[in-house]
Amino acid sequence: MKNLRDKYGIPQNAVITIAGTVGVGKSTMTQALANALQFRTSFEQVDTNPYLDLFYDDFKKWSFHLQIYFLAERFKEQKRIFEYGGGFIQDRSIYEDTGIFAKMHVVKGTMNLTDYETYSSLFDAMVMTPYFPHPNLLVYLDGSIEDILSRIQVRGRPMEQSTPVEYWYEMHQRYENWINSFNACPVLRLNINDYDLMKNPDTVESIVERIGQSIKQTSLLRN
């Protein structure tokens, strides 16, 4: 695929983060945009996560361990992006860990307040380091809970299949609340029914065009 970066005026050192709830298609979007823009990828490492299966079996016992693991891995990726000088597409943002998942566990009683405060202190310390570049743009993949549940079923991960459906409903609502108040960087919302990167990969160009427009508008506002 031709490089669309120059065509739509996207800086070669840009950092674009893909956000959205489980099953919404973040990994597919990450790879498609990286190919189109000739950017590096920063993927969430699910298959090598030693806590994920344990967590889905016992939320209360393993939620803190899981969140600390994710925080450490994401900070390593932030440092790598900083050292390369940008030019990355990120699969999920570090903001989702603290803004959605950790808070949800505290509210539901699957993480105690002391663990949450420890986790939050670590996050705040990481944000203050020079290795924490805020994204030029956060692309939020939006969809109905029905569409997302359908995708989770099709994906077929055993740990997700055995999770109560109420968990996915709550997570979906928390994502909607989170993105409506998110202000750490500019946001572009995309509805997952407006494109199909699996059946029609060329639809990525229209997405790149919208990304370019969003980054340009943000630059104009800053100037």
Secondary structure, 3 states (H helix, E strand, C coil): CCCCCCCCCCCCCCEEEEECCCCCCHHHHHHHHHHHHCCEEECCCCCCCCCHHHHHHCHHHHHHHHHHHHHHHHHHHHHHHHHHCCCEEEECCHHHHHHHHHHHHHHHCCCCHHHHHHHHHHHHHHHCCCCCCCCCEEEEEECCHHHHHHHHHHHCCHHHHCCCHHHHHHHHHHHHHHHHHCCCCCEEEEEHHHCCCCCCHHHHHHHHHHHHHHHHHHHHHHC
